[in-house]
Amino acid sequence: MNFKEWLVNFLITFIITLIVSAAVTFLWNYLVHKNCTINWETAFPLAIIFGIVFPTMDAIKK
């Protein structure tokens, strides 16, 4: 796997994780606290970590 493939995998994983974690924190805050906010402090680090780890694991397997 070259760098371009790794970067594409990183971006796809990053975007999906960011959307899902933002939606989950929004729903949690809305349902539990009746507050319509997204916890970006959790969403971005989670997306960055998953975006790095999963493509790297895929590159190591190949």
C-alpha positions in Angstrom: 0.0 0.0 0.0 1.5 3.3 -1.0 1.0 6.7 0.6 -1.8 7.8 -1.7 -3.9 4.7 -0.9 -3.2 5.2 2.8 -4.2 8.8 2.6 -7.5 7.9 0.9 -8.2 5.3 3.5 -7.4 7.8 6.2 -9.8 10.4 4.8 -12.6 8.0 4.4 -12.2 6.6 7.9 -11.8 10.1 9.3 -15.0 11.5 7.7 -17.1 8.4 8.6 -15.9 8.4 12.2 -16.4 12.2 12.6 -20.0 12.0 11.3 -20.9 9.0 13.4 -19.4 10.4 16.6 -20.9 13.8 16.1 -24.3 12.2 15.6 -24.0 10.0 18.6 -22.9 12.9 20.9 -25.7 15.0 19.5 -28.3 12.4 20.2 -26.9 11.6 23.6 -27.0 15.3 24.6 -30.5 15.7 23.2 -32.0 12.7 24.7 -30.4 12.8 28.1 -29.7 16.5 28.7 -32.3 18.1 26.4 -29.4 20.1 24.9 -28.8 20.3 21.1 -25.0 20.3 21.1 -22.3 18.2 19.5 -19.2 17.3 21.6 -16.5 18.2 19.1 -13.8 17.6 21.8 -14.7 14.0 21.6 -15.5 13.7 17.8 -12.3 15.0 16.4 -9.7 13.1 18.5 -11.7 9.9 17.9 -11.8 10.5 14.2 -8.1 11.3 14.1 -7.1 8.2 16.1 -9.3 5.8 14.1 -8.2 7.5 10.9 -4.6 6.7 11.6 -5.0 3.3 13.2 -7.3 1.5 10.8 -5.5 2.4 7.5 -2.1 1.6 9.2 -3.4 -1.8 10.3 -4.7 -2.4 6.8 -1.3 -1.5 5.4 0.5 -3.9 7.8 -1.8 -6.8 6.8 -0.9 -6.3 3.1 
